[in-house]
Amino acid sequence: MIRYYQSGSRMSQAVGYGGLVHIAGQVADNRKAGIEAQTADVLAKIDALLAEAGTSKSKLVAVNIFLPQIGDFETMNRIYDAWVDPERLPARACVEARLADPDLRIEITAVAAV
């Protein structure tokens, strides 16, 4: 069975299928905030979606991070490293990419086991 979480007119924020939950690209609500605050906001959104789907960050399988300014890499990593479960590190990619809004400093997608 496929489960859809927080569906809107264009997409769902998460979709569960086959024992996995796929989290759509999450961005910060406060687009004027710096990289630290935006990263913390995005990770909190991921936590909430994972909980809604009945899982947690300890079951992350993969994370993809998109930064429009790769110079934010180290700062973002400080926030991410404090958040991620150090005993269960997911596969991860981080790339520099232009995002939909020029004020966005980060977007993250994730996949977790349920």
LUMMAR-938706 format. One record per residue: residue in one letter; x, y, z of N, C-alpha, C in turn. Coordinates in steps of 0.02 Angstrom, whole numbers, plus 50000, padded with zeros to 5 digits. Layout:
aXYZXYZXYZ ...
END
This chain:
m500424994250000500005000050000500455006350000 i500255011149960500605017549959500255022250006 r500645025850047500375030750093500655037650075 y500215042550075500395049350057500325053750119 y500815058050131500825062350189500855069750167 q500415073650196500385080850182500365082350107 s499865079450075499775080450003499485087249988 g499735090249935499475096649912499245096049840 s499175101549807498935101549738499445098849688 r500085099149706500605097049659500985090849682 m501035089949748501465084649773501295082849845 s501585077349868501555075449939502225076949970 q502225078850033502855080250068503235073750083 a502875068250086503185061650096502725056350067 v503035050850045502665045250019502995038850047 g502575034650076502825028350103502625022650056 y503115018350042502975012450000503545007450008 g503365001150011503864995750012504334996150072 g504084998250129504504998550189504955004650193 l504865009250146505255015450145504795021550144 v505035026950171504685033350164505165038150128 h504905041250076505285045850035505065052950052 i505525056950076505375063850096505545068450037 a505045072450016505155077349963505645082649985 g505905086449939506365091849955506055096750005 q506385097450062506145101850115506565108250116 v506215113850122506545120350126506295124050188 a506665129150208506495132950268505895137350257 d505515138450310504955143150307505205150350305 n505715151850345505995158650347506565159150296 r506395161550239506885161750184507385167450192 k507295171650240507765177150253508285175250306 a508195169450338508655167150389509305164850358 g509825164250399510475161850376510485154350368 i511045151750347511115144550334511005140350397 e511225142850455511135138950516510395137950531 a510025143450532509305143150548508915139350495 q509085140350431508735136750379508865129250384 t509485127350398509645120250405509265117150463 a509255120550520508905117950579508155117250564 d507865122150529507155121950511507005115950466 v507415114950415507315109350369507375102650405 l507875101950448507955095650484507365094350531 a507095099650561506505098850604505905096650562 k505835099250502505285097050458505365089650440 i505985087550427506105080550411505935076150471 d506145078250531505965074550592505215073650597 a504835078950586504105078750592503795074150540 l504035074450479503775069950426503935062750441 l504545061450464504735054550482504295051950538 a504165056050588503735054050644503025052650619 e502775056950575502095055850548502055049250510 a502605047350478502615041050440502795035050483 g502905036250548503045030750594503765028550595 t504225033050581504935031350583505325037250613 s505985036950607506405042250636507065042750598 k507445047850617508095048950583508585043250596 s508465039150647508915033350659508825028050605 k508295028750564508175023850510508285026950441 l508635032550438508785035650373509215030950331 v509055030550268509435026550220509865031050176 a509575036750155509935041250111509695048450122 v510155053150114510015060250119510355063750061 n509995068350029510285072549976510205079749996 i510755083449995510765090450016510955094749957 f510565100049947510685104749892510835111649922 l511405114349905511625120849929511745125449869 p511435131249865511575135749810512265139149818 q512515139149879513185141949893513595136549928 i514025133249892514415127749922514855130149979 g514975136649982515335139550038514985138550105 d514335136850104513955135450165514055128250189 f514445124350154514535117150169514735115850241 e515265119050264515515117750332515015119950385 t514705125650376514215128150425513615123450427 m513365121450368512815116750365512995110250400 n513605107850389513825101450419513825101750495 r513975107450525513965108050598513255106650625 i512755109350591512065108350612511855101150598 y512005098750538511825091950517512155086750563 d512805087550577513165082650618512875082150688 a512625087650715512315087550782511625084150780 w511325084050721510645081150713510655073750697 v511075071550652511065064750627511295059750681 d511015053750679511205048450725511905045950707 p512415047250749513105045350732513225037850727 e512775033950755512835026650752512505023650690 r512095027750656511715025250598511735030450542 l512315031650516512405036850465512135034550398 p511695038550367511425036750302511935038150246 a511805035250188512185037250129511995044550117 r512465048550091512315055650083512675058550023 a512345063349992512655067349940512515074649955 c512975078949938512875086149946513145089449883 v512715093249849512915096449787512725103849787 e513095107549748512915114549738512395114749682 a511835118149696511295118449647510895124849657 r510675127649603510225133449607509545130949631 l509255134449680508605132449707508055137049679 a507425135049690506855138449661506785145849682 d507005147349742506965154249769507675156449786 p507895162149763508575164249777508725165349851 d508215166049894508325166849966508425160150002 l508275154649969508385148150000509125146650003 r509355144150061510055142450070510175134950070 i509625130950075509695123650078509035120350060 e509095114450031508525109950020508775102950033 i508375098850067508575092050084508025087150067 t508205081550035507765075850025508035070150067 a507605065350083507825059750124507405053550110 v507695047850124507345041350120507495037750186 a506975034950216507075031250279506675024750277 a506925019850314506545013650323505995014950374 v505445011350366504885012250413504935007050467 
END
